[in-house]
Amino acid sequence: MKTQTNDTLTGLRGLLAISVVIYHIYGSAVIEGYIEEWPKGFWNTIVHALGPVSVQLFFVISGYLIIRSISERRNIGKFFTNRILRIYPVFLTIHLLVFAIGPFIGYKWMTDISLSSYIVNFFSNLFLLPGLFPLPIAQIVAWSLSYEIAFYLVSGIIFLAYRSTRIPTFLKYTCLTLIALSCITIFYLRPDSLFFLVGVMLYLSEKKLTSWNKPFKVFFLNGILLLLALFLTYSEEKTFILLAMLLSYLFFVPILFQQGLLSMILRTPPMLYLGKISYSLYMWHTMVMFALKIVMPKISVYVPHPTILLLVYGALTILLSIITSHLSYNIIEDRLTQWIKQRLLKRSFSSKSSTTLQT
């Protein structure tokens, strides 16, 4: 299949990112005492599932796109370069900001931190280790990046071992065995990472799904109904993970083929815009919330009603997060990343030219 831009997938990224923001708005509003926790019921179930289910679906997207990227490009060096440039510019900007001012403003666990702990945590967070190991994490949403990076490494190594004719067979199987054992450990410790496999299965079965796919009107609401089912059936119990994986697979079928009402909604300009800035939105919103928590006590004096205070807090968080993410996307994700790519391309070209002249 030819690579095409899937606008529904882009819009879905936006929906998932804003869902994570709403999940954190509600959670922090309860923790900070702006509101009391909602009683058990439909909306309580939905809001508690927004964050976890959205991250799971992000993993499905990564599983699908990463395997497709490796299969089509067949250049493992460019693959890893592109992945690093996708993850690190925004992450590193926030990382440096947090460690530069965190100890002075009492950010989370950085209050009265010793120099040795500062250095250890600086580098452990820099290499995204806290998501995989029980270490203090500076960016609370960065735990998912640890699994993204792990998936990139595993996928790239498997592809390299499978395709390379230079690696001895014994070494190949030894490497694959170690990877398999590592994956089993990760899947056991963090079952959410199994959702990468859903994305892999979607890619592997895409051609078969294409031959079977028929856009019947009776399936027009499938995307919305399956997404609702994912939220309502979410559970932290490991026994429910297979049901969630099955529902996720079925949910993504109309997404891949851009069919149904949900696809129409996700392809609207606002959702496509949110999809474009989704990574920055995902990474920056907790930083915005931390700053807002400093001023919210003053605002609460003039807004005594909890519901209105929640709406004010939520509106400010979303608005300021979108503004910050817009700047982040344009300055860091777009301009800075393109500049780095151009520099790398020039260095690569110069290196090849030098080698040619020497020969």
N, C-alpha and C positions, 0 to 999 in steps of 0.2 A: 504493500500500500504506500502511496505517496504521502509524505508528511504534509498535513494541512493544519491550519490554526483552528482549534476547537474553541469557539467563543463560549460555548456552554461550560466547558471546563474552566475557562478563565473566570467567568461569572461565578462559578461554584467556589473558586478560591476566595473571591470577595465575600460571598455568603458565609463561608467557614471562618474567615478572619474576623468578620464583624460579630459572629456568634461567640467566638472566644472572648472578644472584648466585652460583650454583654454578660457572659458568664463571670468574668472577673469583676465587672461593675457590681453585680448582685452580691458576689461573695465578699468583696471588700466593704460594701455598704453594710452588710450584716456584721462583719468583724469590727468595723469602726463604730458601730452602734447607731448608724443613720436610720436603719429600719430594723424591725424584728424579723426573724426568719419566717418565710411564708409557711402556712400549715400544709401538711401533706395533701396532695391533690394533683390535678392536671398540670398547672403552671409550675408548681414546685418540681415536679418530675422533669418537665421540659427544661427549666433553667439549670437544674443540676446536671443534665445530660449535654447541654450545649457545648461545653468545653471539651470533655473527653471524647464525645462522638465526632466533633469537628476535627480534633487531632487525628483520630483513627482514619477519617476520610482523607485528611491530608497525606497520611501514610499510603493510602491506596493510590492517590494521585501520583505520588513519588514512585511507588512500585511500578506503575504502568509507564510513566514517562521515562524513568531511568533505564529500564530494560529496552524500551524502544530506542532511546538515544544511543545506547551501547551497540545495539544491533545494527543501526543505520550508519553510524559514524565509523565504527570499527577501528577507532584510533584511541587507545586507552589513555595516552598522554593528554590529548585534547579534552577527553572526557573528564579527567580529574582536574585539569586546569579550569574548565568551565564550571565544574561543581564548586571548587574553592572560591572562584570569583562570584558565584551566586550566593554563597553562604557568608563569606568572611567580611566583605567590605562594611556592610551594615552592622553585623555582629561585632566586629572589631572596634568600630566607632563607639558603640554603646559600651563595650568592654572597657575601653580606655577612659571614657567619661565616668563610668561608675567607679573605677579604681582610682581615678584622679581626685574626685570630690567625695566619694563615699565615706571615707574615714572622718572627714571634717563635718559632715552633716548628719552623721549617725545612721547611715543607710544600712538597714537590716543588721547583719552580724558583724559589720565593720566597726562598730563602736569600740574604741579602746583596743583595736587589733594590734598585735605585736608585729614587729618588722618581719620576723621569720614566717609567721602565719600569713602575712600580707603577700610575701614573695611566693610562698607555696600555693596559696589560693589564686594568685594572679595567673600563674602558669597552668594550674589545673583547670581553671575556667577558660583560659586561652585555648587549650587543646580539647575543650568540651568533655572533660572527664566526669564532672558531677552528675550528668544524666545517667551514666553507666555505673558509677561507684558512689558510695555514701559520703560525698564530700559537700561542703558548703557551696551553694550556687549563687552567683551574683545576679544573673538574669533569670527570673523564675520560669520564663517560657523557653529558655535555651536547652532544657532537658531533652526536648524533642529533636533538637539539632544533633545531639549526640547520637541518636538512633539513625537520623538521616545520614550522617557521616559514616557510621558503621555500615549502613546498607550500601552506600557508594563503594566503600572499600571491599566489602564482600562481593558485590556484583562485578566490580572491576577485576578482582583477583580470579574469580571463577571464569570470567570471560577470557582473561589472559591465559589461565591454565588450560582451558578448553581449546583455544585457538592456536596457541604456540606449539611449534614443532621442535623447538630448541630445548624445551624443558624435559628432562628425563621422565619417563612414565612413573617410576617409583616416587619421584619428588612431587609429581602432579597429584597422585593419589594421597600422598602424605599430607600435602597442602589442603586438598579438598576435605580430607577426614578431619583435620584440625578446624577448618572453617565450619564444617557440619556440627562438630561438638560445641564450638563457640556459639553458633546460631541456636542450638537447642538450649543452651544455658541462658541466652538472652531471651528467648521465647518464654522460658519458664519464669524468669525473674520479672520480665515485662511483657505480658501477653499482648499488649497493644501493638508491639512490633510485628505480630503475625499479620497485621493488615497490609504490610508491604507485599506479602505473598498473594493477597487478593488482587493487588494491582498487577503483579506478575502473571497471575492466571488470566486476568482480563486481556493482557497483551497476547499471551499464547493462544487464547481462544477467540481473538478478535475476528480472524478470517472466517471461522466457523459461525460466529454470531452474525457476521455480515450476510452469509448465505441464508441464515434462518430468519433474519430480521424482516418483519412486516409491520409497517406503521398503522396498526389497527386503531380506530377511534376509541375503542373500549379501553385501550391502555393509555389514554390521554393524561390521566391523573396519576399514573404509576409512580413517577418521580417524587411527587409530593407525598403520596401515601406511604411509599417506602421510606422516605426521610422521616416522616412522622413515626413510623414503626420503629426506626432505629433509635429515636429519642425516647419513645415510650417503653421500649424493651431493654434500655441500657441498664446494665448491672455491673458492679465491680467484681462479682463472683466469676471465677474462671470458667465455671461450667456453662456460662451463657455466651462465651466467646465464639463458639462455632455458629450459633444462631446469628450473632452480629456480623460475622464474616459472610455468611450466606446472604443476609439482607443487604450488606454493602455491595456484594457482587451484583445482585439483581438491581440495586439502585443505580449502579454505574452504567448499566446497559443503555437506558434512554439518554444518559449523559453523553456517552461516547457517540451515539448516533444522532444527538441533538434533536430529540423528539419529545413531544408532550408539553404540557403547560409550564412545568418547572423550567424546561429548556428555554421557552419563550421569555420567561421572567429573567432568567440568568443572562440572556443575550441583550437585555436593555442597557442603554448607555451608563446609568448609575452603577449597575452591577459589574459591567466590564471595567469601569474606572476603579471600583473597589478591588477587582481582581488584579488589575495592573499594579496597584500599590499594596497588595495583600501581604507580601513578605515584610515590608517596612511597618505596616499596620500591626501585624502580629508581634513584631519585635519591639516597637516603640511604645505601645499603649500602656504597658505597666510602668514605664518611666514617667509618662504623663500623669498617670494615676498617683504615683508617689508624690509628685509635685502638688497635685490638687489636694491631697490629704493634708498638706500643710495649711492651705487656705480655707478648706471646707469648714473647720470649726467657726471661723469668722462669718462665713456665709450662713451657717446654721442658725446664727442669732436672729437673722432676718427672715429665715424660712423654718418656722417651728414645726410644720406638719411633715411627718416622715415620708409620705408618698411624694409630696412636692419636692422635698429635699433629695430623694432618690432620683427623680426626674431631672433636677438641676445637675446633680452629680453625673448622671448618665449622659445628659446632653453635652455638658462641658467636656467630659472624657472623650466622647465620640468626636465632637467637633475639633478639639485640640489635637487628638490623635490623628485625625485625617489630615489636618494642616501639616503636622510634623511629618507624617508619612509621605505626603505629597512632596515636601522639600527633600526628604530622604531619598525618595525614588529618583527624582530629577537630578539631584546633586551627587548622591553616592551610587545608587544602583545603575543609573544611566551614564552620566558624564564621567565619574571617577572610574567605573568599571571599563567603559570604552577606552579611556585613556590608558589604563593598565594593559588592556588587550592590544592596543596599538603599539605600546612599548615592547611587549613580549613578541609581537609579530616582527617588529623592526630588528630586535635582537636575534630572533630566529633566522631572519633573512640575511643579516650580516654574518652570522655564524656559517650559514650554508655557502655564502659568497666567498668567505675566507677559505673554507675547505676546498671549494672548486678551484680557486686560484693556486692553492698549494699543490693540488694534484695535477 
